[in-house]
């Protein structure tokens, strides 16, 4: 096998069909637990409510991307498969926006949400002034710089399985989002505002 120009073996992307197979097996294996979780959590606070309750000065420092319609039939298996495929390939289709919401904000009302690191784009930008703000692309989508992979409460029964499958990914529950954001902000504190103190001249 030939090496790439930087002497590294080129990584082969994982096809969606494989991710769909994994998703289908998980849904089948945890069918009862998922049904109970969906029923028990009906009407409870979930990802969007948890995020919208946070102060804007926190959420505006992050970007997000919610997985919505996915796959040919837009089923639960398709949506989970899209999430798993992102975990496999670190490549995303669609747009992302500020976690604070707004017209161009992130879609947080999703069972699976991607969140950036603090004060960092969710997608990797091409280097060089001539490239502007273009995202690095591969054969699947834009390459992500993802800080957290958020799972809504109705999928909590499979979160430990996902963590076992992807131990190097930060897969968190919806109610762990505030803790994640706080930890990220602690790494990049904003400069403290300097209070104006008038100079006092001594009498001659």
Number of C-alpha atoms within 10 A of each C-alpha: 5 8 9 9 8 7 8 9 11 12 7 7 14 15 12 19 14 14 21 21 13 17 23 16 12 18 19 12 12 13 13 12 16 20 14 13 15 16 11 12 13 12 8 9 14 21 23 17 14 15 22 14 10 14 10 13 9 16 20 16 19 24 26 29 26 22 21 19 14 17 17 7 10 12 12 16 22 23 22 26 23 25 27 23 24 23 21 18 19 19 21 24 15 10 15 21 21 22 26 23 18 10 7 12 17 22 22 26 16 19 22 23 24 28 29 25 22 24 13 15 21 27 24 17 18 14 12 8 7 8 10 10 13 13 18 15 17 13 8 17 16 21 21 22 18 24 22 20 23 25 27 22 22 20 20 17 19 17 17 13 12 17 14 10 13 14 11 9 16 13 20 20 18 25 18 14 20 16 11 18 21 12 13 18 17 11 10 11 9 8 6 6 6 6 6 6 6 6 6 6 6 5 4 3
